[in-house]
Amino acid sequence: MTSSVIANIPSLWREMSGGRSELPSLQNDRDTDVVIVGGGYTGLAAAHRLIERGVATVVLEANRIGWGASGRNGGVVSAKVRQSFPAIAAQHGLETARSVHRLCHTAVDELEALIEALGLTQAGFQRCGNLRCAHHERAFKSIADEAEWLQRALGDGDQRVLSAEAVHDETGSRAFFGGVLSEGVGTLLPLAYVEGLAEVLVKRHGLALFEQTPATGIRRTDGGVSVITPGGEVRARQVILATNAYSGQTEAGERIRTRLVPFRSSIIATEPLAPAVQQRLLVNNRSYGETRRMMRWFRKVDGRFLFGGRGAFGKHDSRVAFDALQRSMISLFPDLANVKVAYRWSGHVGMTLDALPHVGRFDDRMVFAAGYNGAGVSLSNYMGRLAADFSLGDSPDVSLFGASNFRRVPCYPLREFGIRLTAGWYQLLDAMGR
Ligand SMILES: Cc1cc2nc3c(=O)[nH]c(=O)nc-3n(C[C@H](O)[C@H](O)[C@H](O)COP(=O)(O)OP(=O)(O)OC[C@H]3O[C@@H](n4cnc5c(N)ncnc54)[C@H](O)[C@@H]3O)c2cc1C
């Protein structure tokens, strides 16, 4: 690796990571068994699995490692998908809900196992739990019922219902009507994790990983594929597309791009909190989320308060959107009224039509994993691993996450309009407490 300046988006994570050396870009043609396009959690987890199975692998990353969602996210490690498990059971039956639930929990276990096996202590992984805070009495009843259902129908003993008073004692906010604590999940430091993973795979396992190497096209060849980049082509038997919500960068990502709706998700991080405020807010240092459809989440890192949320924030960051996030934070936590915001950043999450992630084959030479709907820290790692298995000809059981359910977005050019309409509708329902 040669040393260089960091060409990556500014964020608290970037500041905390302190920078790292740059990896080379591809400068010649290469032959390998599997080529992976995209060097986020999905792509690197796939690479790790292939190395474990003794398969020659090349990873191509268009930007720097951690440039995509894997270096920008909130670091909330969850064991869920956007659809609730009771809703999945109602639509697809109890056995299917059970298998999706199992996949989500396996994803957290696999993430922890990977971090431990590779000694990635810099990732700061902790099973500190997540507290879901109800923004309305009706929402409280609904999450309490869901917790009871999870215990009864799926044997999930990780959930604990907390009263409004208990949620106030823990969060320091009077805005909530109660909450549900999920104990088995946790948090990590997103960029430190993805950078650490890349470094171990390159330095310890000899992974051929190229930064600033966009795949500009993919062609079928006799018995394989050829992935074209500005500096050379990579010939392989199989290609794994791991470009998720950033699939629009070149036409190589087309088959994922047309199946996802990218939604902007934004984060603000305050200046370090005064000791008295520090001791009042989020005292158990978990991750926290709200029940609103346009969900806000929060956690403390490095003595600062982080507050994030999804919204119809358009193609680019805007000060107006970040200011709205700050107002929302202050309305929940009036203690933060005079605390300055030090960092603002955002990124794209990839939403799917069925609100579920997908992994599998596009054809006999192309495998993919994508569409985590904003809950991909643990799932992208697990599904990257499963994508590697698919690329070697295996057919792991992935329940509803299979390729046949990964449908194209109809009327794709109208998606921006659709996002705004949906977000506006959700905001209205949230405001009405529905
Ligand atoms: C602001 C934000 C907050 C989030 N918070 C959370 C959270 O708290 N918890 C949670 O579970 N999930 C969260 N997510 C979602 C989570 O970060 C993602 O699901 C996960 O990181 C997806 O990983 P990935 O590797 O599939 O995609 P990415 O990390 O986006 O990686 C895709 C990579 O592909 C590269 N690429 C694209 N096209 C090409 C090409 N043609 N050639 C080569 N490379 C290419 C891109 O440069 C990019 O680096 C959040 C996302 C965002 C944006």
The ligand as an SDF file (V2000), in Angstrom:
LIG
                    3D

 53 58  0  0  0  0  0  0  0  0999 V2000
  -26.4140    7.3330    6.4050 C   0  0  0  0  0  0  0  0  0  0  0  0
  -26.6550    5.8560    6.5310 C   0  0  0  0  0  0  0  0  0  0  0  0
  -26.9420    5.3190    7.7710 C   0  0  0  0  0  0  0  0  0  0  0  0
  -27.1490    3.9290    7.8980 C   0  0  0  0  0  0  0  0  0  0  0  0
  -27.3120    3.4210    9.1470 N   0  0  0  0  0  0  0  0  0  0  0  0
  -27.4050    2.0800    9.3060 C   0  0  0  0  0  0  0  0  0  0  0  0
  -27.4420    1.5260   10.5960 C   0  0  0  0  0  0  0  0  0  0  0  0
  -27.2830    2.2120   11.6060 O   0  0  0  0  0  0  0  0  0  0  0  0
  -27.6260    0.1800   10.7130 N   0  0  0  0  0  0  0  0  0  0  0  0
  -27.7500   -0.6250    9.6160 C   0  0  0  0  0  0  0  0  0  0  0  0
  -27.9270   -1.8450    9.7790 O   0  0  0  0  0  0  0  0  0  0  0  0
  -27.6410   -0.1150    8.3500 N   0  0  0  0  0  0  0  0  0  0  0  0
  -27.4550    1.2070    8.1720 C   0  0  0  0  0  0  0  0  0  0  0  0
  -27.3070    1.7140    6.9190 N   0  0  0  0  0  0  0  0  0  0  0  0
  -27.2710    0.7790    5.7740 C   0  0  0  0  0  0  0  0  0  0  0  0
  -25.9070    0.0770    5.6410 C   0  0  0  0  0  0  0  0  0  0  0  0
  -24.8760    1.0120    5.7500 O   0  0  0  0  0  0  0  0  0  0  0  0
  -25.8240   -0.6210    4.2780 C   0  0  0  0  0  0  0  0  0  0  0  0
  -26.9100   -1.5230    4.1630 O   0  0  0  0  0  0  0  0  0  0  0  0
  -24.5490   -1.4130    4.0630 C   0  0  0  0  0  0  0  0  0  0  0  0
  -23.4180   -0.6370    4.3650 O   0  0  0  0  0  0  0  0  0  0  0  0
  -24.4870   -1.8790    2.6090 C   0  0  0  0  0  0  0  0  0  0  0  0
  -23.1890   -2.3570    2.3300 O   0  0  0  0  0  0  0  0  0  0  0  0
  -22.7820   -2.6580    0.8400 P   0  0  0  0  0  0  0  0  0  0  0  0
  -21.3910   -3.1810    0.8510 O   0  0  0  0  0  0  0  0  0  0  0  0
  -23.8040   -3.5140    0.1920 O   0  0  0  0  0  0  0  0  0  0  0  0
  -22.8660   -1.2560    0.0860 O   0  0  0  0  0  0  0  0  0  0  0  0
  -21.8310   -0.0200    0.1150 P   0  0  0  0  0  0  0  0  0  0  0  0
  -21.1420    0.0740    1.4110 O   0  0  0  0  0  0  0  0  0  0  0  0
  -22.5810    1.1750   -0.3640 O   0  0  0  0  0  0  0  0  0  0  0  0
  -20.7420   -0.4470   -0.9340 O   0  0  0  0  0  0  0  0  0  0  0  0
  -20.9730   -0.4590   -2.3260 C   0  0  0  0  0  0  0  0  0  0  0  0
  -19.6350   -0.0910   -2.9610 C   0  0  0  0  0  0  0  0  0  0  0  0
  -19.7040   -0.3720   -4.3720 O   0  0  0  0  0  0  0  0  0  0  0  0
  -18.8800    0.5610   -5.0170 C   0  0  0  0  0  0  0  0  0  0  0  0
  -19.2510    0.5830   -6.4280 N   0  0  0  0  0  0  0  0  0  0  0  0
  -20.4160    0.9840   -6.9770 C   0  0  0  0  0  0  0  0  0  0  0  0
  -20.3670    0.8550   -8.3320 N   0  0  0  0  0  0  0  0  0  0  0  0
  -19.1460    0.3410   -8.6150 C   0  0  0  0  0  0  0  0  0  0  0  0
  -18.4900   -0.0140   -9.8390 C   0  0  0  0  0  0  0  0  0  0  0  0
  -19.0880    0.1160  -11.0190 N   0  0  0  0  0  0  0  0  0  0  0  0
  -17.2210   -0.5070   -9.7720 N   0  0  0  0  0  0  0  0  0  0  0  0
  -16.5910   -0.6770   -8.5690 C   0  0  0  0  0  0  0  0  0  0  0  0
  -17.1740   -0.3250   -7.4000 N   0  0  0  0  0  0  0  0  0  0  0  0
  -18.4330    0.1680   -7.4140 C   0  0  0  0  0  0  0  0  0  0  0  0
  -19.1780    1.8830   -4.2900 C   0  0  0  0  0  0  0  0  0  0  0  0
  -18.1300    2.8140   -4.4810 O   0  0  0  0  0  0  0  0  0  0  0  0
  -19.3150    1.4080   -2.8440 C   0  0  0  0  0  0  0  0  0  0  0  0
  -18.1210    1.5710   -2.1040 O   0  0  0  0  0  0  0  0  0  0  0  0
  -27.1120    3.0830    6.7530 C   0  0  0  0  0  0  0  0  0  0  0  0
  -26.8280    3.6390    5.4990 C   0  0  0  0  0  0  0  0  0  0  0  0
  -26.5930    5.0020    5.3840 C   0  0  0  0  0  0  0  0  0  0  0  0
  -26.2580    5.5750    4.0280 C   0  0  0  0  0  0  0  0  0  0  0  0
  1  2  1  0
  2  3  1  0
  2 52  2  0
  3  4  2  0
  4  5  1  0
  4 50  1  0
  5  6  2  0
  6  7  1  0
  6 13  1  0
  7  8  2  0
  7  9  1  0
  9 10  1  0
 10 11  2  0
 10 12  1  0
 12 13  2  0
 13 14  1  0
 14 15  1  0
 14 50  1  0
 15 16  1  0
 16 17  1  0
 16 18  1  0
 18 19  1  0
 18 20  1  0
 20 21  1  0
 20 22  1  0
 22 23  1  0
 23 24  1  0
 24 25  2  0
 24 26  1  0
 24 27  1  0
 27 28  1  0
 28 29  2  0
 28 30  1  0
 28 31  1  0
 31 32  1  0
 32 33  1  0
 33 34  1  0
 33 48  1  0
 34 35  1  0
 35 36  1  0
 35 46  1  0
 36 37  1  0
 36 45  1  0
 37 38  2  0
 38 39  1  0
 39 40  1  0
 39 45  2  0
 40 41  1  0
 40 42  2  0
 42 43  1  0
 43 44  2  0
 44 45  1  0
 46 47  1  0
 46 48  1  0
 48 49  1  0
 50 51  2  0
 51 52  1  0
 52 53  1  0
M  END
$$$$
